[in-house]
Amino acid sequence: GPPELRQLATGFNRMADAVTTALEQQRRLVADTSHQLRNPLAALRLRIDSLQPRLPDTATRTYTGVTAELERMEHLLDDLLALANAEHRAGELAVTDGAQACCDATAVTAAQAQLWHLVAEQDGVHLEFSPGPSVLMACTEGELAQVADILLDNAIKYAGSGARVETRCFVEGANAVFEVRDDGPGLATGELPRAGTRFWRSERHRAV
């Protein structure tokens, strides 16, 4: 092609490489931070656990609250790491050719629904998977499984005992769709815009 087009292509490739490198550095920073914070958290948990036999009965409530907060911090570290990996992958697909990543979404959904079936049963939730033809999705099996786990976990946790949770995959126009639907109480109209906010939870579910 003409020199101008070659120069533009070279500049764009350099920019894409720089963005990918920056995303990888961000992911590594979060991963390293998460790893480094785990060590003092683990040490703190051991020290608190060693205190339990020496605590009077009146301190049981405080001890339970401290251990619950430690668990919450550990979960937050896991969430931050998962978020960093997800954002890195999304940024990577935005500047590279992600066509090579492909999976059978129907098969992945069936497998994850089977894994969550016992959890749903224990919580009194009826989990259904609607089988159908293979649906190809532009992501890896691991990425879709992670998304499925989060959505199924939320549906089972918040729909409530006696609820029905359905999951399925289908094609809608040019899009492959993975859907989790439940007949639980749902969110209030004012809460819907915040549903995609990081780590947000409805006030009604703070204690869940």
CYANA upper distance limits for C-alpha pairs under 8 A (distance plus 0.5 A):
  1 GLY  CA      5 LEU  CA      6.86
  1 GLY  CA      6 ARG  CA      7.02
  2 PRO  CA      6 ARG  CA      6.93
  3 PRO  CA      7 GLN  CA      6.57
  4 GLU  CA      8 LEU  CA      6.71
  5 LEU  CA      9 ALA  CA      6.62
  6 ARG  CA     10 THR  CA      6.63
  7 GLN  CA     11 GLY  CA      6.65
  8 LEU  CA     12 PHE  CA      6.59
  9 ALA  CA     13 ASN  CA      6.63
 10 THR  CA     14 ARG  CA      6.77
 11 GLY  CA     15 MET  CA      6.75
 12 PHE  CA     16 ALA  CA      6.66
 13 ASN  CA     17 ASP  CA      6.64
 14 ARG  CA     18 ALA  CA      6.65
 15 MET  CA     19 VAL  CA      6.69
 16 ALA  CA     20 THR  CA      6.65
 16 ALA  CA     95 VAL  CA      6.09
 16 ALA  CA     96 THR  CA      8.10
 17 ASP  CA     21 THR  CA      6.58
 18 ALA  CA     22 ALA  CA      6.62
 19 VAL  CA     23 LEU  CA      6.67
 19 VAL  CA     91 GLY  CA      8.49
 19 VAL  CA     95 VAL  CA      8.28
 20 THR  CA     24 GLU  CA      6.71
 20 THR  CA     91 GLY  CA      7.70
 20 THR  CA     92 GLU  CA      6.51
 20 THR  CA     95 VAL  CA      7.92
 21 THR  CA     25 GLN  CA      6.68
 22 ALA  CA     26 GLN  CA      6.68
 23 LEU  CA     27 ARG  CA      6.70
 23 LEU  CA     88 HIS  CA      5.98
 23 LEU  CA     91 GLY  CA      7.53
 23 LEU  CA     92 GLU  CA      8.23
 24 GLU  CA     28 ARG  CA      6.63
 24 GLU  CA     88 HIS  CA      7.08
 25 GLN  CA     29 LEU  CA      6.59
 26 GLN  CA     30 VAL  CA      6.88
 26 GLN  CA     84 ALA  CA      7.96
 26 GLN  CA     88 HIS  CA      8.48
 27 ARG  CA     31 ALA  CA      6.59
 27 ARG  CA     81 LEU  CA      8.31
 27 ARG  CA     84 ALA  CA      5.74
 27 ARG  CA     85 ASN  CA      6.73
 27 ARG  CA     88 HIS  CA      6.96
 28 ARG  CA     32 ASP  CA      6.36
 29 LEU  CA     33 THR  CA      6.51
 30 VAL  CA     34 SER  CA      6.48
 30 VAL  CA     80 LEU  CA      7.66
 30 VAL  CA     81 LEU  CA      6.74
 30 VAL  CA     84 ALA  CA      7.14
 31 ALA  CA     35 HIS  CA      6.61
 31 ALA  CA     81 LEU  CA      6.33
 31 ALA  CA     84 ALA  CA      8.37
 32 ASP  CA     36 GLN  CA      6.54
 33 THR  CA     37 LEU  CA      6.59
 34 SER  CA     38 ARG  CA      6.81
 34 SER  CA     77 LEU  CA      6.13
 34 SER  CA     78 ASP  CA      8.16
 34 SER  CA     80 LEU  CA      8.27
 34 SER  CA     81 LEU  CA      7.41
 35 HIS  CA     39 ASN  CA      7.67
 36 GLN  CA     40 PRO  CA      8.15
 37 LEU  CA     41 LEU  CA      6.81
 38 ARG  CA     42 ALA  CA      6.46
 38 ARG  CA     74 GLU  CA      7.97
 39 ASN  CA     43 ALA  CA      6.77
 40 PRO  CA     44 LEU  CA      6.48
 41 LEU  CA     45 ARG  CA      6.63
 41 LEU  CA     70 LEU  CA      7.86
 41 LEU  CA     74 GLU  CA      8.33
 42 ALA  CA     46 LEU  CA      6.80
 43 ALA  CA     47 ARG  CA      6.84
 44 LEU  CA     48 ILE  CA      6.69
 45 ARG  CA     49 ASP  CA      6.50
 45 ARG  CA     67 THR  CA      7.91
 45 ARG  CA     70 LEU  CA      7.79
 46 LEU  CA     50 SER  CA      6.62
 47 ARG  CA     51 LEU  CA      7.00
 48 ILE  CA     52 GLN  CA      7.21
 48 ILE  CA     67 THR  CA      8.40
 51 LEU  CA     55 LEU  CA      6.94
 52 GLN  CA     63 TYR  CA      7.95
 55 LEU  CA     59 ALA  CA      6.63
 55 LEU  CA     60 THR  CA      7.86
 56 PRO  CA     60 THR  CA      7.72
 59 ALA  CA     63 TYR  CA      6.66
 60 THR  CA     64 THR  CA      6.61
 61 ARG  CA     65 GLY  CA      6.73
 62 THR  CA     66 VAL  CA      6.74
 63 TYR  CA     67 THR  CA      6.79
 64 THR  CA     68 ALA  CA      6.59
 65 GLY  CA     69 GLU  CA      6.77
 66 VAL  CA     70 LEU  CA      6.80
 67 THR  CA     71 GLU  CA      6.74
 68 ALA  CA     72 ARG  CA      6.70
 69 GLU  CA     73 MET  CA      6.72
 70 LEU  CA     74 GLU  CA      6.81
 71 GLU  CA     75 HIS  CA      6.71
 72 ARG  CA     76 LEU  CA      6.65
 73 MET  CA     77 LEU  CA      6.79
 74 GLU  CA     78 ASP  CA      6.92
 75 HIS  CA     79 ASP  CA      6.64
 76 LEU  CA     80 LEU  CA      6.57
 77 LEU  CA     81 LEU  CA      6.76
 78 ASP  CA     82 ALA  CA      6.69
 79 ASP  CA     83 LEU  CA      6.49
 80 LEU  CA     84 ALA  CA      6.61
 81 LEU  CA     85 ASN  CA      6.76
 82 ALA  CA     86 ALA  CA      6.65
 83 LEU  CA     87 GLU  CA      6.60
 84 ALA  CA     88 HIS  CA      6.53
 85 ASN  CA     89 ARG  CA      6.66
 86 ALA  CA     90 ALA  CA      6.66
 87 GLU  CA     91 GLY  CA      6.55
 88 HIS  CA     92 GLU  CA      6.49
 89 ARG  CA     93 LEU  CA      6.71
 90 ALA  CA     94 ALA  CA      6.81
 91 GLY  CA     95 VAL  CA      7.11
 92 GLU  CA     96 THR  CA      6.38
 93 LEU  CA     97 ASP  CA      6.87
 93 LEU  CA     98 GLY  CA      5.73
 98 GLY  CA    138 ALA  CA      7.77
 98 GLY  CA    139 CYS  CA      8.38
 99 ALA  CA    138 ALA  CA      7.02
100 GLN  CA    138 ALA  CA      8.34
101 ALA  CA    138 ALA  CA      6.03
101 ALA  CA    139 CYS  CA      5.39
101 ALA  CA    140 THR  CA      5.94
102 CYS  CA    136 LEU  CA      7.01
102 CYS  CA    137 MET  CA      6.02
102 CYS  CA    138 ALA  CA      5.04
102 CYS  CA    139 CYS  CA      5.46
102 CYS  CA    140 THR  CA      6.10
102 CYS  CA    141 GLU  CA      8.21
103 CYS  CA    108 VAL  CA      8.44
103 CYS  CA    136 LEU  CA      6.10
103 CYS  CA    137 MET  CA      6.00
103 CYS  CA    138 ALA  CA      7.27
103 CYS  CA    139 CYS  CA      6.77
103 CYS  CA    140 THR  CA      6.18
103 CYS  CA    141 GLU  CA      6.12
104 ASP  CA    108 VAL  CA      6.95
104 ASP  CA    134 SER  CA      6.50
104 ASP  CA    135 VAL  CA      6.11
104 ASP  CA    136 LEU  CA      5.29
104 ASP  CA    137 MET  CA      6.92
104 ASP  CA    141 GLU  CA      8.15
105 ALA  CA    109 THR  CA      6.46
105 ALA  CA    134 SER  CA      7.47
105 ALA  CA    135 VAL  CA      5.91
105 ALA  CA    136 LEU  CA      6.33
105 ALA  CA    137 MET  CA      6.40
105 ALA  CA    141 GLU  CA      8.15
105 ALA  CA    144 LEU  CA      7.89
105 ALA  CA    169 CYS  CA      7.14
105 ALA  CA    178 PHE  CA      7.96
106 THR  CA    110 ALA  CA      6.65
106 THR  CA    131 PRO  CA      7.85
106 THR  CA    132 GLY  CA      7.58
106 THR  CA    133 PRO  CA      7.68
106 THR  CA    134 SER  CA      5.93
106 THR  CA    135 VAL  CA      6.22
106 THR  CA    136 LEU  CA      8.47
106 THR  CA    168 ARG  CA      7.75
106 THR  CA    169 CYS  CA      6.14
107 ALA  CA    111 ALA  CA      6.78
107 ALA  CA    134 SER  CA      7.77
108 VAL  CA    112 GLN  CA      6.75
108 VAL  CA    141 GLU  CA      7.01
108 VAL  CA    144 LEU  CA      7.78
108 VAL  CA    145 ALA  CA      6.96
109 THR  CA    113 ALA  CA      6.51
109 THR  CA    129 PHE  CA      8.38
109 THR  CA    145 ALA  CA      7.81
109 THR  CA    148 ALA  CA      7.49
109 THR  CA    167 THR  CA      8.04
109 THR  CA    168 ARG  CA      7.57
109 THR  CA    169 CYS  CA      7.97
110 ALA  CA    114 GLN  CA      6.74
110 ALA  CA    129 PHE  CA      7.01
110 ALA  CA    131 PRO  CA      8.09
111 ALA  CA    115 LEU  CA      6.89
112 GLN  CA    116 TRP  CA      6.78
112 GLN  CA    145 ALA  CA      7.13
112 GLN  CA    148 ALA  CA      7.31
112 GLN  CA    149 ASP  CA      7.46
113 ALA  CA    117 HIS  CA      6.48
113 ALA  CA    127 LEU  CA      8.00
113 ALA  CA    128 GLU  CA      8.09
113 ALA  CA    129 PHE  CA      6.98
113 ALA  CA    152 LEU  CA      8.37
113 ALA  CA    167 THR  CA      8.16
114 GLN  CA    118 LEU  CA      8.38
116 TRP  CA    120 ALA  CA      6.71
116 TRP  CA    152 LEU  CA      7.87
116 TRP  CA    153 ASP  CA      8.45
117 HIS  CA    121 GLU  CA      6.65
117 HIS  CA    127 LEU  CA      6.68
118 LEU  CA    122 GLN  CA      6.68
119 VAL  CA    123 ASP  CA      6.89
120 ALA  CA    124 GLY  CA      6.72
120 ALA  CA    125 VAL  CA      5.33
120 ALA  CA    126 HIS  CA      6.91
120 ALA  CA    127 LEU  CA      6.78
120 ALA  CA    156 ILE  CA      6.46
121 GLU  CA    125 VAL  CA      6.07
121 GLU  CA    126 HIS  CA      7.02
121 GLU  CA    127 LEU  CA      8.23
123 ASP  CA    156 ILE  CA      7.94
123 ASP  CA    157 LYS  CA      8.46
123 ASP  CA    160 GLY  CA      8.20
123 ASP  CA    161 SER  CA      6.50
124 GLY  CA    160 GLY  CA      8.19
124 GLY  CA    161 SER  CA      5.12
124 GLY  CA    162 GLY  CA      6.02
124 GLY  CA    163 ALA  CA      8.04
125 VAL  CA    156 ILE  CA      6.99
125 VAL  CA    159 ALA  CA      8.43
125 VAL  CA    160 GLY  CA      7.50
125 VAL  CA    161 SER  CA      5.90
125 VAL  CA    162 GLY  CA      5.79
125 VAL  CA    163 ALA  CA      5.66
125 VAL  CA    164 ARG  CA      6.40
125 VAL  CA    165 VAL  CA      7.66
126 HIS  CA    162 GLY  CA      7.52
126 HIS  CA    163 ALA  CA      6.81
126 HIS  CA    164 ARG  CA      5.24
126 HIS  CA    165 VAL  CA      6.59
127 LEU  CA    164 ARG  CA      6.54
127 LEU  CA    165 VAL  CA      5.28
127 LEU  CA    166 GLU  CA      6.46
128 GLU  CA    164 ARG  CA      8.09
128 GLU  CA    165 VAL  CA      6.64
128 GLU  CA    166 GLU  CA      5.26
128 GLU  CA    167 THR  CA      6.94
129 PHE  CA    166 GLU  CA      6.33
129 PHE  CA    167 THR  CA      5.59
129 PHE  CA    168 ARG  CA      6.48
130 SER  CA    166 GLU  CA      7.69
130 SER  CA    167 THR  CA      6.86
130 SER  CA    168 ARG  CA      5.70
130 SER  CA    169 CYS  CA      8.48
131 PRO  CA    168 ARG  CA      7.38
132 GLY  CA    168 ARG  CA      8.36
132 GLY  CA    169 CYS  CA      7.86
132 GLY  CA    170 PHE  CA      8.14
133 PRO  CA    170 PHE  CA      8.47
135 VAL  CA    169 CYS  CA      7.14
135 VAL  CA    170 PHE  CA      6.82
135 VAL  CA    171 VAL  CA      7.33
135 VAL  CA    176 ALA  CA      7.11
136 LEU  CA    176 ALA  CA      7.43
137 MET  CA    176 ALA  CA      6.44
139 CYS  CA    143 GLU  CA      6.88
139 CYS  CA    144 LEU  CA      7.24
140 THR  CA    144 LEU  CA      6.96
141 GLU  CA    145 ALA  CA      6.49
142 GLY  CA    146 GLN  CA      6.67
143 GLU  CA    147 VAL  CA      6.98
144 LEU  CA    148 ALA  CA      6.57
145 ALA  CA    149 ASP  CA      6.56
146 GLN  CA    150 ILE  CA      6.92
147 VAL  CA    151 LEU  CA      6.82
148 ALA  CA    152 LEU  CA      6.43
149 ASP  CA    153 ASP  CA      6.34
150 ILE  CA    154 ASN  CA      6.67
151 LEU  CA    155 ALA  CA      6.59
151 LEU  CA    180 VAL  CA      7.19
152 LEU  CA    156 ILE  CA      6.54
152 LEU  CA    180 VAL  CA      7.44
153 ASP  CA    157 LYS  CA      6.41
154 ASN  CA    158 TYR  CA      6.42
154 ASN  CA    159 ALA  CA      8.44
155 ALA  CA    159 ALA  CA      5.99
155 ALA  CA    165 VAL  CA      7.27
155 ALA  CA    180 VAL  CA      8.17
155 ALA  CA    181 ARG  CA      8.15
155 ALA  CA    182 ASP  CA      6.96
156 ILE  CA    160 GLY  CA      7.41
156 ILE  CA    165 VAL  CA      7.68
157 LYS  CA    208 VAL  CA      8.35
158 TYR  CA    184 GLY  CA      7.73
158 TYR  CA    205 HIS  CA      8.18
159 ALA  CA    163 ALA  CA      6.33
159 ALA  CA    164 ARG  CA      8.39
159 ALA  CA    182 ASP  CA      7.15
159 ALA  CA    183 ASP  CA      7.36
159 ALA  CA    184 GLY  CA      4.50
159 ALA  CA    185 PRO  CA      6.88
159 ALA  CA    186 GLY  CA      7.78
160 GLY  CA    184 GLY  CA      6.84
163 ALA  CA    182 ASP  CA      7.47
163 ALA  CA    183 ASP  CA      6.44
163 ALA  CA    184 GLY  CA      6.25
164 ARG  CA    182 ASP  CA      6.06
164 ARG  CA    183 ASP  CA      6.34
164 ARG  CA    184 GLY  CA      8.05
165 VAL  CA    180 VAL  CA      7.53
165 VAL  CA    181 ARG  CA      6.19
165 VAL  CA    182 ASP  CA      4.78
165 VAL  CA    183 ASP  CA      7.42
166 GLU  CA    180 VAL  CA      6.25
166 GLU  CA    181 ARG  CA      5.67
166 GLU  CA    182 ASP  CA      6.69
167 THR  CA    178 PHE  CA      8.05
167 THR  CA    179 GLU  CA      5.97
167 THR  CA    180 VAL  CA      4.88
167 THR  CA    181 ARG  CA      6.76
168 ARG  CA    178 PHE  CA      6.59
168 ARG  CA    179 GLU  CA      5.97
168 ARG  CA    180 VAL  CA      7.33
169 CYS  CA    176 ALA  CA      7.88
169 CYS  CA    177 VAL  CA      6.08
169 CYS  CA    178 PHE  CA      5.12
169 CYS  CA    179 GLU  CA      6.75
170 PHE  CA    176 ALA  CA      6.61
170 PHE  CA    177 VAL  CA      5.85
170 PHE  CA    178 PHE  CA      7.33
171 VAL  CA    175 ASN  CA      6.32
171 VAL  CA    176 ALA  CA      5.18
171 VAL  CA    177 VAL  CA      6.38
172 GLU  CA    176 ALA  CA      6.82
172 GLU  CA    177 VAL  CA      7.31
187 LEU  CA    191 GLU  CA      6.42
187 LEU  CA    192 LEU  CA      6.73
187 LEU  CA    202 SER  CA      8.34
188 ALA  CA    192 LEU  CA      7.08
191 GLU  CA    195 ALA  CA      7.07
191 GLU  CA    202 SER  CA      7.85
194 ARG  CA    200 TRP  CA      7.72
195 ALA  CA    200 TRP  CA      7.51
195 ALA  CA    201 ARG  CA      8.40
196 GLY  CA    200 TRP  CA      8.18
201 ARG  CA    205 HIS  CA      7.12
201 ARG  CA    206 ARG  CA      7.23
202 SER  CA    206 ARG  CA      7.16
